[in-house]
Amino acid sequence: MTPRFATYFADGDSHYGAVVEGGYVALGPEFPQWPTLLHAICAESGLAALSRAADGRAATHTNGYSLMVLPNDLVRGRELS
């Protein structure tokens, strides 16, 4: 199955990670070089690294919610720093 990723909100904070049965797996702490999911998406092999890290893992957050928002920087074609 193709992994799905999201920026989500849980426990009063935002996180990014994989969408799994029962919730989300927080992956941000494992990849400090990518402060946001957008950074991981733009990085060479970023999604592949997230996929490997999420493989077979159980949800770390079961009470989160996600919103699909397109960042302004991406819309304007700005390079991420």
Contacts in CASP RR format, 6 or more apart in sequence:
PFRMAT RR
TARGET T0000
AUTHOR 0000-0000-0000
METHOD contacts of the structure
MODEL  1
MTPRFATYFADGDSHYGAVVEGGYVALGPEFPQWPTLLHAICAESGLAAL
SRAADGRAATHTNGYSLMVLPNDLVRGRELS
3 18 0 8 1.000
3 19 0 8 1.000
3 47 0 8 1.000
3 50 0 8 1.000
3 51 0 8 1.000
3 54 0 8 1.000
3 55 0 8 1.000
4 18 0 8 1.000
4 19 0 8 1.000
5 16 0 8 1.000
5 17 0 8 1.000
5 18 0 8 1.000
5 19 0 8 1.000
5 27 0 8 1.000
5 37 0 8 1.000
5 40 0 8 1.000
5 41 0 8 1.000
5 47 0 8 1.000
5 50 0 8 1.000
6 16 0 8 1.000
6 17 0 8 1.000
6 18 0 8 1.000
6 19 0 8 1.000
6 24 0 8 1.000
6 37 0 8 1.000
6 66 0 8 1.000
7 14 0 8 1.000
7 15 0 8 1.000
7 16 0 8 1.000
7 17 0 8 1.000
7 36 0 8 1.000
7 37 0 8 1.000
7 66 0 8 1.000
7 67 0 8 1.000
7 69 0 8 1.000
8 14 0 8 1.000
8 15 0 8 1.000
8 16 0 8 1.000
8 17 0 8 1.000
8 24 0 8 1.000
8 61 0 8 1.000
8 64 0 8 1.000
8 65 0 8 1.000
8 66 0 8 1.000
9 15 0 8 1.000
9 64 0 8 1.000
9 65 0 8 1.000
9 66 0 8 1.000
9 67 0 8 1.000
10 24 0 8 1.000
10 61 0 8 1.000
10 63 0 8 1.000
10 64 0 8 1.000
10 65 0 8 1.000
11 61 0 8 1.000
11 63 0 8 1.000
15 24 0 8 1.000
15 26 0 8 1.000
15 28 0 8 1.000
15 61 0 8 1.000
16 26 0 8 1.000
16 27 0 8 1.000
16 28 0 8 1.000
16 36 0 8 1.000
16 37 0 8 1.000
16 40 0 8 1.000
17 24 0 8 1.000
17 25 0 8 1.000
17 26 0 8 1.000
17 27 0 8 1.000
17 28 0 8 1.000
17 37 0 8 1.000
17 50 0 8 1.000
17 54 0 8 1.000
18 24 0 8 1.000
18 25 0 8 1.000
18 27 0 8 1.000
18 50 0 8 1.000
18 51 0 8 1.000
18 53 0 8 1.000
18 54 0 8 1.000
18 57 0 8 1.000
19 66 0 8 1.000
20 54 0 8 1.000
20 56 0 8 1.000
20 57 0 8 1.000
20 58 0 8 1.000
20 59 0 8 1.000
21 59 0 8 1.000
22 59 0 8 1.000
22 62 0 8 1.000
23 59 0 8 1.000
23 61 0 8 1.000
23 62 0 8 1.000
23 64 0 8 1.000
24 59 0 8 1.000
24 60 0 8 1.000
24 61 0 8 1.000
24 64 0 8 1.000
24 66 0 8 1.000
25 54 0 8 1.000
25 57 0 8 1.000
25 58 0 8 1.000
25 59 0 8 1.000
25 60 0 8 1.000
26 60 0 8 1.000
26 61 0 8 1.000
27 50 0 8 1.000
27 53 0 8 1.000
27 54 0 8 1.000
28 34 0 8 1.000
30 53 0 8 1.000
31 40 0 8 1.000
31 49 0 8 1.000
31 50 0 8 1.000
31 53 0 8 1.000
33 39 0 8 1.000
33 43 0 8 1.000
34 40 0 8 1.000
34 43 0 8 1.000
34 46 0 8 1.000
38 71 0 8 1.000
38 73 0 8 1.000
38 74 0 8 1.000
38 80 0 8 1.000
39 80 0 8 1.000
40 46 0 8 1.000
40 47 0 8 1.000
40 49 0 8 1.000
40 50 0 8 1.000
41 47 0 8 1.000
42 80 0 8 1.000
43 49 0 8 1.000
73 80 0 8 1.000
END
